[in-house]
Amino acid sequence: MDDHTLWYLNKQIERTISNLKKHNIKGFFVKDENELMTLLKELLNGHSVIGVGDSMTLFETGVIDFIRKGNYTFLDKYKKGITSEEKREIYIRNFSADTFISGTNALTEEGELYNIDGNGSRVAPMIYGPKQVILVAGINKIVKNIDEAEKRVRNYSAPIDAKRLNKNTPCTALGYCVDCKSPDRICNDFTIIRGQFIKDRIKVIIVGKPLGY
């Protein structure tokens, strides 16, 4: 990455973090996975209960392994052999977790969080429940505004995720959204978080590289 591109990205990140603060959301920037792990160690208390949302970013950065190996009670929705009922119980327990960690589909420079979810189990704890919410996002998730966020998620993130999940939807054939009515549709819950009553309950960690979809 050349100096001019780096300058542009730094200004974009500065604007985003500044606007998150105006909405009672705490923003951080870390250069890479090593700095991310150092920050997580500071933000997470030992023996705390931690839940996670479905996120490729958490796998790419090693956050899932970090939690599994740490001194935490991990509500592990990814554990081998888990049943549908056990997963549902985890989703309910996430509301009373000390910390809920996830990615986000898009983050606007205006300090807003935009997400689309299939069953709401990821976005619901972001909105209410856990004492602390930590969202990890690559620089590719930053967009100008909500209009750009929706276009990005509908026509890029969602089709790729539907493909990953082997869904039989038009977007997995076409590569873009047609606002389908398929039973396999994953674009069911649309949420915009523009602020919080509880200052710094939500924390957004921007990592200085592209991550996830």
QUIVEN-V366546 format. One record per residue. N is the residue number from 0. RES is the residue in three letters. PSI is psi in radians with two decimals (none if undefined). OMEGA is omega in whole degrees, 0 to 359 (* if undefined). D_FIRST is the distance of its C-alpha to the first C-alpha in Angstrom with 2 decimals. Layout:
N:RES:PSI:OMEGA:D_FIRST  N:RES:PSI:OMEGA:D_FIRST
This chain:
0:MET:2.15:183:0.00  1:ASP:2.96:186:3.82  2:ASP:-0.59:183:6.73  3:HIS:-0.71:176:8.31  4:THR:-0.72:179:6.40  5:LEU:-0.70:177:6.51  6:TRP:-0.79:181:10.04  7:TYR:-0.81:182:10.96  8:LEU:-0.69:179:10.28  9:ASN:-0.71:178:12.12  10:LYS:-0.71:178:14.90  11:GLN:-0.77:179:15.25  12:ILE:-0.70:178:15.61  13:GLU:-0.79:179:18.03  14:ARG:-0.77:183:20.11  15:THR:-0.83:180:20.34  16:ILE:-0.68:178:21.46  17:SER:-0.73:180:23.83  18:ASN:-0.55:173:25.42  19:LEU:-0.75:180:25.78  20:LYS:-0.66:179:27.78  21:LYS:-0.37:181:30.08  22:HIS:0.30:181:30.94  23:ASN:0.42:177:31.84  24:ILE:2.28:183:28.76  25:LYS:2.22:179:26.83  26:GLY:2.49:177:23.04  27:PHE:2.70:170:20.81  28:PHE:2.29:174:17.13  29:VAL:2.56:184:16.13  30:LYS:-0.65:187:12.93  31:ASP:-3.02:183:14.17  32:GLU:-0.62:180:17.48  33:ASN:-0.78:178:19.13  34:GLU:-0.56:178:18.90  35:LEU:-0.81:181:20.05  36:MET:-0.67:178:23.09  37:THR:-0.75:179:23.96  38:LEU:-0.73:179:24.06  39:LEU:-0.67:178:26.08  40:LYS:-0.57:179:28.56  41:GLU:-0.59:185:29.13  42:LEU:-0.38:184:29.63  43:LEU:2.27:177:31.86  44:ASN:2.52:177:35.41  45:GLY:2.54:180:37.08  46:HIS:0.15:180:39.51  47:SER:2.74:179:38.09  48:VAL:2.18:185:38.28  49:ILE:2.24:172:34.94  50:GLY:2.83:180:34.47  51:VAL:2.71:173:31.45  52:GLY:2.83:180:30.65  53:ASP:2.11:186:29.52  54:SER:2.12:174:25.73  55:MET:-0.53:180:23.42  56:THR:-0.68:181:20.87  57:LEU:-0.57:176:23.52  58:PHE:-0.78:182:23.90  59:GLU:-0.63:182:20.25  60:THR:-0.15:181:19.76  61:GLY:0.22:182:23.17  62:VAL:-0.70:180:24.89  63:ILE:-0.83:178:27.92  64:ASP:-0.66:179:28.59  65:PHE:-0.77:180:28.10  66:ILE:-0.75:181:30.81  67:ARG:-0.65:183:33.06  68:LYS:-0.19:184:33.10  69:GLY:3.06:182:33.49  70:ASN:1.03:184:36.73  71:TYR:2.80:169:36.70  72:THR:1.83:187:38.89  73:PHE:2.10:174:36.52  74:LEU:1.46:194:37.70  75:ASP:1.69:179:36.11  76:LYS:-0.19:183:36.20  77:TYR:0.03:184:34.59  78:LYS:2.56:185:37.26  79:LYS:2.35:176:38.92  80:GLY:0.15:182:42.09  81:ILE:2.43:179:41.76  82:THR:2.91:179:44.15  83:SER:-0.69:180:43.68  84:GLU:-0.71:178:46.08  85:GLU:-0.68:179:44.33  86:LYS:-0.71:179:41.00  87:ARG:-0.70:178:42.78  88:GLU:-0.66:177:44.19  89:ILE:-0.74:179:40.73  90:TYR:-0.70:179:39.61  91:ILE:-0.72:181:42.61  92:ARG:-0.44:179:42.04  93:ASN:-0.51:182:38.46  94:PHE:-0.45:180:40.07  95:SER:0.22:179:41.59  96:ALA:2.68:173:38.66  97:ASP:-0.70:180:37.51  98:THR:2.39:173:33.88  99:PHE:2.20:183:32.41  100:ILE:2.37:180:28.81  101:SER:3.12:167:26.97  102:GLY:-3.01:174:23.91  103:THR:2.53:182:23.98  104:ASN:-0.63:179:23.62  105:ALA:2.64:180:22.12  106:LEU:2.10:183:21.61  107:THR:2.70:176:22.17  108:GLU:-0.33:179:21.01  109:GLU:0.01:176:24.77  110:GLY:0.55:181:24.97  111:GLU:2.63:179:26.58  112:LEU:2.17:182:26.36  113:TYR:2.24:181:27.11  114:ASN:2.56:171:28.33  115:ILE:2.36:184:30.47  116:ASP:2.74:181:32.61  117:GLY:-0.87:182:35.21  118:ASN:0.06:176:37.90  119:GLY:-0.08:185:36.71  120:SER:-0.34:178:36.46  121:ARG:-0.79:185:32.82  122:VAL:-0.51:183:33.02  123:ALA:-0.83:178:36.52  124:PRO:-0.41:174:35.73  125:MET:-0.72:187:32.78  126:ILE:-0.71:186:35.38  127:TYR:2.52:172:38.27  128:GLY:-1.47:184:39.53  129:PRO:2.55:180:37.31  130:LYS:-0.59:182:37.35  131:GLN:2.41:175:33.57  132:VAL:2.20:178:30.86  133:ILE:2.12:179:27.31  134:LEU:2.20:181:24.72  135:VAL:2.23:185:21.39  136:ALA:2.36:172:18.66  137:GLY:2.89:181:15.09  138:ILE:-0.34:178:12.90  139:ASN:-0.24:181:13.93  140:LYS:-0.17:182:17.45  141:ILE:2.23:178:17.18  142:VAL:2.97:185:19.08  143:LYS:-0.84:187:20.97  144:ASN:-3.08:183:24.49  145:ILE:-0.66:178:26.98  146:ASP:-0.78:178:27.45  147:GLU:-0.61:179:23.82  148:ALA:-0.81:181:24.08  149:GLU:-0.74:178:27.18  150:LYS:-0.75:180:25.84  151:ARG:-0.84:185:22.78  152:VAL:-0.77:181:25.03  153:ARG:-0.75:189:27.91  154:ASN:-0.06:178:26.16  155:TYR:-1.14:185:23.27  156:SER:-0.89:185:23.74  157:ALA:-0.81:178:27.51  158:PRO:-0.69:179:27.97  159:ILE:-0.73:181:25.60  160:ASP:-0.67:177:27.35  161:ALA:-0.66:177:30.72  162:LYS:-0.76:179:29.92  163:ARG:-0.64:183:28.97  164:LEU:0.10:179:32.29  165:ASN:0.72:179:34.26  166:LYS:2.50:179:35.58  167:ASN:1.34:181:37.83  168:THR:2.74:179:36.44  169:PRO:-0.62:183:35.86  170:CYS:-0.45:179:32.11  171:THR:-0.28:175:31.87  172:ALA:-0.67:185:33.44  173:LEU:-0.56:183:31.94  174:GLY:0.17:176:28.42  175:TYR:2.85:186:28.95  176:CYS:2.42:173:31.32  177:VAL:0.32:181:34.87  178:ASP:0.97:188:36.12  179:CYS:2.96:175:38.34  180:LYS:0.42:183:41.44  181:SER:2.50:174:40.90  182:PRO:-0.40:180:42.35  183:ASP:0.04:183:39.04  184:ARG:2.29:178:37.05  185:ILE:-0.11:181:34.45  186:CYS:1.32:185:33.84  187:ASN:-0.67:184:36.85  188:ASP:2.02:181:35.87  189:PHE:2.14:182:33.67  190:THR:2.49:172:32.85  191:ILE:2.11:176:31.31  192:ILE:2.02:182:31.24  193:ARG:-0.05:180:31.34  194:GLY:3.08:182:32.65  195:GLN:2.52:171:34.79  196:PHE:-0.74:184:38.13  197:ILE:1.95:183:37.23  198:LYS:2.25:175:34.64  199:ASP:0.22:173:31.59  200:ARG:-0.79:175:33.14  201:ILE:2.27:177:29.96  202:LYS:2.29:180:26.79  203:VAL:2.14:178:23.33  204:ILE:1.99:178:20.58  205:ILE:2.18:180:17.06  206:VAL:2.39:187:14.70  207:GLY:0.83:177:10.98  208:LYS:2.77:176:10.30  209:PRO:2.37:181:12.19  210:LEU:2.50:175:15.78  211:GLY:-2.83:182:19.09  212:TYR:none:*:20.28
